[in-house]
Amino acid sequence: MVSAAHRAVEAVWRIESGRLVAQLARVTGDVGLAEELAQDALVAALEQWPSRGVPEDPGPWLMAVARHKAVDRFRRQATFRRKIAEIGREAPAWADLDGPDLDDHIGDDLLRLILTACHPAVPVEGQVALVLKTLGGLGTGEIARAFLVPEPTVAQRIVRAKRALRGVTFALPTPAETGERLAAAVKVVYLIFNEGYAATAGDDWMRPTLCQEALRLGRLLAGLVPGAAEVHGLVALMELQASRTAARTRPDGTPVLLPEQDRHRWDRLLIRRGLASLARAEEISAVGPYTLQAAIAACHARAWHPDETDWGRIAALYRVLSHVQPSPIVELNRAVAVGMADGPAAGLAIVAPLADSLDGYALFHAVRGDLLSRLGRDAEARVCFGRAAALPGNARERELFSARAGAVPDPDPAVS
């Protein structure tokens, strides 16, 4: 039986661990050591809170314990340096640390840690794992389960990421570096959210925990860099997309596509928050890729019925997005919007040139199948849905494509 105190420790840890590690990483210059000190504070909480009760301000309590642990470590290192000097030997480089300055602004520490974790020396997979562990407070097992990879794989990614950061200064980067690192940080949060919103593999279409963590990290980042339009754009996109979560699956977990969703189940509070975040982003700059995607999501959020969706505006926004961030995926989404605004033949004309680059992408075949079905080309549509269902990916998605293939009418025997 898990006690109330243990549940409180877990909840506080999820909220406060990023701040703890960030502050300690700045002082020690070592993410691994910072995590050790923060874990020491967590152990102290698990030992003391069940008997003494949860402190009124648990976050500062953890910070104070971590601070004391850091001070003790620095004092031991200072004693070590002194003893080394007494015998006339040179102290090793790791012992040459100044006393801890733990009173810096926590917001700066968090921004340092985020931008350091997204250093170009760290592969994207390592960035994602490190951010979720140090800032999201997720354990290695939780990350492994979320991404459906073995726990040792996640552990190796984190170890390699920390190793790559050895010798990297935990300081705010130059303005030029900040732009690159911030773009990487935004991309990492976006990848985390996407994997939660539409899982690439496994039996579940969504993984809400990852969506929640991405939203929390995005809002944190928006608070640290309030002048960055694309951070607000990303938060807006995530909030607007997440507003549909309750309506995206049936009780048995099967997906419900956007036109079929019960829009009364959409979270109106998240929609209001998303529209407010989008307004902040557009005040700064309206042409960033995340802000444009949020504007597209807002068109859906504002439509209480599928027939009220402004597909013309969505198609126009995708046209702008295709210039800002050209990619076959953007063109595929533009084809869907044009197909709704101007008819399936117009959408199919955009899809056709994408065959070479997207042949291994299930949604390409599903979109093409839908457009062909609407044109009455049922035999071709059935082949497309069958191809989509045969490609590797999420099990729920494959079931959906198989059902679509089965739903396409058989050709008239007199004609075939």
C-alpha positions, 0 to 999 in steps of 0.5 A: 500500500502506497502511503499518502506521504509517498504519493506526495513525494512522487507528486512534488518530485515530478514538479520540483526535480527539474528545478533542483537538477537545474540549480545543482547542474549550474553549480557542479557543471555535471548533470550526473552529479546534480541528479545524484544530489537531487536524488539524495534529497528525494531519499531524505523526503521518503525517509522523513515525510511519512513520520514527520508529515509533508512540509508546508512548502515541499519544494523549498524543503527539497532544495534546502536538503539538496543545498546541504548535500552540495555544501557537504560535498564541496567542503569534503573536496576543499578538505581534500585539496588542502590535504593534497597541498600539505603533501605537496601534490597537485589536486586533480582537476575534478577537485578544483571547484569553487564553493557552491553559489546556490542563490542564482535565479532559478529561471536562469538555471532551468533555461541553462539546463534546457539549452545545455541538454539540447547541445548539438553534441547530443543526438536528438534521442538523447536530448529527448531522454535527458529532458524527460528525465531531468526536467520531466522527472520521469524514471528510465522505466517510464521513458522506456515504456512511453517510447516502447524501447528497452529500458537499457536502451534509454539508460544508454541514451542518457549516459551517452548524453551526459558523457557528451555534455562533460566539459560543456559550460553550464552557462547561457549560450551566446545570442547566436547559440541561443537561437539554435539551442532554443529551436532544438529545445522546441523540437524536442518538446514537439517530438515528445508531444507528437509521440504521445498524441499519435504513437508511432508503434504499440497497441495504444493510439495515444500516450497521454502521459507524454502529452502532459509532460510536453505541455508542462515543458512547453509552458515552462519554456514559454515562461523562461523565454516569453519573447520567443514567438515559436515557443508560444506557438508550440504551446498553442499547438499542443493545447489545441491538439490536446483539447481533443483527447477525450474525443479521439478514442472510443471506450475500447481504445479504437480511434475516432477521426476528426470529422466523427468526433463529438466536439462537445467532449473537446476541452473548452478550457484548453481551447481558450488557453490555446487561442490565448497562446496563439494570440501571444505568438502572433503578436510577436511573429505570425509566420513561424512553423509552430505558430502556423500549425497552431493557427490551423488547429485553431480553425478546427477548434473554432468549428463546433460542427465539421461543416463549419470548418474553414477549409479555405483558410486551412489550405491557405495556411498550409500553403504558407507553411509549405514555403516556411518549412517545405516538406512532403508531410506538409504537402500531404496535409495541404492536399487534405485541406485542398481536397476539402476546400476545392474537391478531391480531384484538386487534392489528388493532384497535390498527392500524386507527386509525393508518391516517391518520397512517401511510399513507405508512409502509411498516412500517404496511402490512407489520404490517397485512398480517401481522395480516390474513394470520394471520386468513386474510384473504389478499387484503387481506394481499397488498394491504398487502404490495404497498403496503409494497413500493411505498413509497420506502425501503430496497431490501432492505426493499422486496424483503422486502415483495414476497416476503411479498406473493408468499408469501400464498396465492391466493384459492380460485378457487371462492370468488372 
